[in-house]
Amino acid sequence: MKALADQIGDIDGVNIYGRVVGVRGLMVEIAGPIHAMSVGARIVIDVGANHFIPAEVIGFSGSNAVVMPFGGLDGVRRGCRAVIANAASQVRPSPAWLGRVVNAMGEPIDGKGPLPQGASPMPYRNSPPPAHSRKRVGAPLDLGVRGLNTFLTCCRGQRLGIFAGSGVGKSVLLSMLARNVDADISVIGLIGERGREVQEFLQEDLGEEGLARSVVVVATSDEPALMRRQAAYLTLAVAEYFRDEDKDVLCLMDSVTRFAMAQREIGLSAGEPPTAKGYTPTVFTELPKLLERAGPGTGAGTITAIFTVLVDGDDHNEPIADAVRGILDGHIVMQRAIAERGRYPAVNILKSVSRTMPRSADPDFLPYITKARQVMATYADMEELIRLGAYRPGSSAEVDEAIRLHEPLEAFLRQAKDEATGLGDGYRQLAQILSGLETER
């Protein structure tokens, strides 16, 4: 009865509606009482035969509202009635959502029956917590991946980005984090994913144990741009719900680039001018609004967020990568050359940064971390000469040390996808590698 009462409460006492007067590409023009519409308002287009298409107002053209549908335009014609819905851009998550897979509208798509609704509505497009009342990041968080734990230590409530080209292994790294991170709950958003890969991720990468403590939001690449954008908003809304319940939440989103592409598609359809790489101004307005929602809240709960960024043509300075890198609290750079030589995860430690370091690292092991970075930097500077055979052993003690440590450090960074290493274990293994060198001396 309560669910029925909630639904009745969302219905306006008076139905306000307009009519479809035109269709242009992905856009539908609605004539009617535009004073009752606003950007972001929900419209339901009645195409007959008891079939309704939900849509959203994205702008105005003259005396008409311009809307974009959440589904296809099949059946839409001039004269179709367009009902202006009450402000229903909210969702009602509950703990019963754990273990479930939903679409961008919060509807179950896993065949496990109806989805119980919670008591508290959460807006899809919520505002980030006020900066002056937001708490600081918490204690170091065990990610289960020793290369990240040691060199890029992450704190609870931190926001990281995984920057990689296609086929470099970012989805596999994301699945390792989903299984291994020490969090109460995981909320995973698969935005613009290939339909084939969704079941692979759920069954092979996440597994039953991982899914049991997760909520997965899916919008595949064939879905309309509004659905892909909405899936990103829903992912953060669900994470915010559990954060408000004082849970430590891990929010994973693959990928924020496809969210930006969806917003670009919406913006171009609405007539916005294209800027760099065709991205519209609203893309760079919406990105910080989305990403800033993650992090610590005003209570005990946190959202530790990891967003993947698909860099175009392996260009890590392309517009979206550049914008996201400036917003997040750290970036994990994956490099194709490392993947090609068979070392996974293919993370370039020297180009990756955690902005909570060195404060977040164990102070007893900080000298080892600094020393290992220096050794890797020395080897990277001399790598070409070493591989060509132009470097003569004994010419430099620092280079000789880097050559001796290169393979042990590569083995340390290499990790199978079903392997997990704790935070303390990673520190100790790194210390043993560097202490072994001192013993040899």
JOSULGI-V724675 format. One record per backbone hydrogen bond with DSSP energy under -0.5 kcal/mol. CO is the residue of the C=O (numbers start at 1). NH is the residue of the N-H. Records with the same first field share a line. If there is no record, write none. Layout:
BEGIN
CO = NH  NH
END
This chain:
BEGIN
1 = 5
2 = 6
3 = 7
4 = 8
5 = 9
6 = 10
7 = 10
8 = 11
14 = 16
16 = 84
18 = 82
19 = 31
20 = 79
22 = 29
24 = 27
26 = 69
27 = 24
28 = 67
29 = 21  22
30 = 65
31 = 19
32 = 34
33 = 36
34 = 37
38 = 41
41 = 57
42 = 85
43 = 45  55
44 = 46  83
45 = 47  53
46 = 81
48 = 51
51 = 47  48
52 = 54
53 = 45
54 = 70  71
55 = 43
56 = 68
57 = 40
59 = 66
61 = 64
63 = 32
64 = 61
65 = 30  67
66 = 58  59
67 = 28
68 = 56
73 = 76
77 = 80
80 = 20
81 = 46  83
82 = 18
83 = 44  85
84 = 16
86 = 88
88 = 90
89 = 124
91 = 122
92 = 118
94 = 97
95 = 98
97 = 100
100 = 216
101 = 109  110
102 = 218
103 = 106
107 = 103
114 = 116
119 = 121
122 = 91
123 = 126
124 = 126
130 = 133  134
139 = 156
141 = 143  154
142 = 182
144 = 146  421
145 = 148  149
146 = 150
147 = 151
148 = 152
154 = 141
155 = 158
156 = 138
158 = 305
159 = 329
160 = 307
161 = 163  332
162 = 164  309
163 = 334
164 = 311
165 = 168
169 = 173
170 = 174
171 = 175
172 = 176
173 = 177
174 = 178
175 = 179
176 = 180
177 = 181
181 = 183
185 = 250
186 = 215
187 = 252
188 = 190  217
189 = 191  254
190 = 192  219
193 = 221
194 = 197  198
195 = 198  199
196 = 200
197 = 201
198 = 202
199 = 203
200 = 204  205
201 = 206
202 = 207
206 = 210
207 = 211
208 = 212
209 = 213
210 = 213
211 = 99  214
213 = 186
214 = 99  100
215 = 188  217
216 = 102
217 = 190
219 = 192  193
220 = 223
224 = 227  228
225 = 229
226 = 230
227 = 231
228 = 232
229 = 233
230 = 234
231 = 235
232 = 236
233 = 237
234 = 238
235 = 239
236 = 240
237 = 241
238 = 242
239 = 243
240 = 244
241 = 245
242 = 247
243 = 246
247 = 249  302
248 = 184  185
249 = 251  304
250 = 187  252
251 = 306
252 = 189
253 = 308
254 = 191
255 = 259
256 = 260
257 = 261
258 = 262
259 = 263
260 = 264
261 = 265
262 = 266
263 = 267
264 = 268
265 = 269
266 = 270
267 = 272
268 = 271
273 = 281
275 = 278
276 = 279
279 = 275
280 = 283  284
281 = 285
282 = 286
283 = 287
285 = 289
286 = 290
287 = 291
288 = 292
290 = 293
291 = 294
295 = 303
297 = 135
301 = 297
302 = 249
303 = 295  305
304 = 251
305 = 160
306 = 253
307 = 162
308 = 256  257
309 = 164  311
311 = 314
312 = 315
314 = 316
315 = 318
318 = 322
319 = 323
320 = 324
321 = 325
322 = 326
323 = 327
324 = 327  328
329 = 355
330 = 161
331 = 333  353
332 = 163  334
333 = 348
335 = 339
336 = 340
337 = 341
338 = 343
339 = 342
342 = 344
344 = 415
345 = 347
346 = 335
347 = 349
348 = 351  352
349 = 352
353 = 331  355
354 = 357
356 = 360
358 = 361
362 = 365  366
365 = 369
366 = 370
367 = 371
368 = 372
369 = 373
370 = 374
371 = 375
372 = 376
373 = 377
374 = 378
375 = 379
376 = 380
377 = 381
378 = 382
379 = 383
382 = 386
383 = 387
384 = 388
385 = 389  390  391
386 = 389
391 = 393
392 = 395
396 = 400
397 = 401
398 = 402
399 = 403
400 = 404
401 = 405
402 = 406
403 = 407
404 = 408
405 = 409
406 = 410
407 = 411
408 = 412
409 = 413
410 = 414
416 = 419
422 = 426
423 = 427
424 = 428
425 = 429
426 = 430
427 = 431
428 = 432
429 = 433
430 = 434
431 = 435
432 = 436
433 = 437
434 = 438
435 = 439
436 = 440
437 = 441
END
